[in-house]
Amino acid sequence: MDKKWLNFIITNFITLLRVVGIFALIPVYKKYGGFTTFLLSSLCFLTDFIDGFLARNLNASTFFGSLFDALSDKAFLVINLLLLMSISPYAIILIIFELTIALIQSIKYNIGMNIKSNIFGKIKMWVAGLIISLWYLLTDYKVIHHFNLNNLNNKTFLIIFLPLFIIEVITIISYIIEYFSDKNKLDKKVIAKRKKEEEKRKAEEEEKQREAERQQQQQQSQQTQAPSTNTNSNVSNSPATSNSSAQTQQPSSSTPVTRDYLFSQGYDMS
């Protein structure tokens, strides 16, 4: 097997494992509680770093891999936030933020723009992974009992998740700015391309017109030369002209050949 394909399979297999772990979060939380979910969520979060590291170092970065990784990141956040909604209704705000980012990215993708995460999107993933994993740990009944955390409520949720709220807003603003910036660049490229195509089309039309004019001039030149040639040919081959020339050079049989006659025809009589 080609080494490039092997590296591609390895990196995307790790991403696939993350997707499987992401969809297992909800049943794991319902059955085993916050601590086990904390471990699984942390593992899914670490695989995001691992597959990206391998893709860069093994030179296995592809469009499919980037898209697969981005979709798995989005699934990681949405499923975790849906799970958090069972703990605090304020998680719906984060879901709305994530759906807004997904909408912006889908619009950019449909018109051929770059959908790769910027620096704010990467920071958001790190903040989300750490805070969500921490929240799972704090909701485990053993941890609650050990640290006497019976006062976890919506206010506590807002305080803990405040950094994630802030980075979500910053990420949305950065993607909106990128959208208009990239759209402006794309419009300029499209205008320049259309202008170049228009100039090429005009040059082709002008060349065709010049070629047609050259052909027309050649036809007119040929038509002008043809009658002149025919006239010269008819004059040189005319029987009347030949007979007239012969009559001029030879004396008529009815004319008597005298000395004066020969002298008039240019004969030297001396």
Secondary structure, 3 states (H helix, E strand, C coil): CCHHHHHHHHHHHHHHHHHHHHHCHHHHHHHHCHHHHHHHHHHHHHHHHHHHHHHHHCCCCCHHHHHHHHHHHHHHHHHHHHHHHCCCCCHHHHHHHHHHHHHHHHHHHHCCCCCCCCHHHHHHHHHHHHHHHHHHHHHCHHHHHHHCCCCCCHHHHHHHHHHHHHHHHHHHHHHHHHHHHHHHHHHHHHHHHHHHHHHHHHHHHHHHHHHHHHHHHHHHHHHHHHHHHHHHHHHHCCHHHHHHHHHHHCCCCCCCCCHHHHHHCCCCCC
